[in-house]
Amino acid sequence: DSSLFAMVRKKSASNRQTLKQKYKIEKRVKEHHRKLKKQGNRDAKNGVVRVKTKQKDPGIPSQWPFKDDLLKQIERAKEKMEERKEA
């Protein structure tokens, strides 16, 4: 008898949303986007510039084969760019 009960699984809760919740979330998202847009327009009007942060360059791993050659190649490319800027 005990082996019969051991095989029975509990049903997991459903992930369904009520329509009330669904529309409430949609409404909040819409309102949030509206606020961001309004703030952006205000900033543009007043000349405020928001700076987006750039992701850091991870560089070249120390185990990379021919790392020295690659670094020299990058250095040469930088020098060429500087020469073009000066000319």
N, C-alpha and C positions, 0 to 999 in steps of 0.2 A: 504493500500500500504506500509506503513512504517514497518509493522510487517513482510512483505516479505523480506525486505532488512536486518532486524535485524538477521534473521536466517542464512544468508550467512556468511561463515567463510572464512578467508584469508588462503591461503595455506602457510605452513611454507617452508622455504628454504630447499633445498635438502642437505644432508650431503655427497653426492658423491664427490669424488676427481677426478680431471683430472689425466690421466695416467702420465702426465708430473710431477705433484706434487708428486704422489705416488713414482715414481722412484727416484725423487730428494731426498725425505725423506729417502728412502732405502739406497741411496748412502751416504748420510750424516751419517746415523747410522753406516753403514759399515766402513766408514772412521774413525769415532770416536772410534769404538771398536778396529780398527787396531792400532790407536795411543795409546790407553790404553795398548794394548798387547805389543807394542814396548817399552813403558815406563817401563812396568813391567819387560821385559827382560833386559833392561838397568840397572834397580835397582838391579835385581838378580845378574847380572854380577859384579856390584860394591859393593855388599854386603849391600845395603840399605834395611831395613826391615820396611815395612809400617804396623803400628799397627791399627787394627780395634777396634773401641770403643765398649765395652760391654754395653748391656742395664742394667740399674740399677734395682736391685731387689725391687719390690714395697713393700715388707714386708707383714706383717699380719694386716688386718684391725682391728681396736680397737673393733668393734662390733662382731668379730668372736667368736663363742661359744667355750669354752674350750681353749682360747688363751694361758693361762698360761701353761696348759699341753703340748700344741704344742711347745711352746718356750723351755720348759724343755727337751722335746724329742730332739729338734734340738741341744740344748746345749750338751746333752749326746752323740749325734752322732758326734759332733765336737771333743769332748774329746777322743772318740774311735779312730777317724782318727789321732789325734795327737799321741796317744799311739802307733798306728801301724807305724807311721813315725819314732818314736824314736826306736822301736824295730827292 
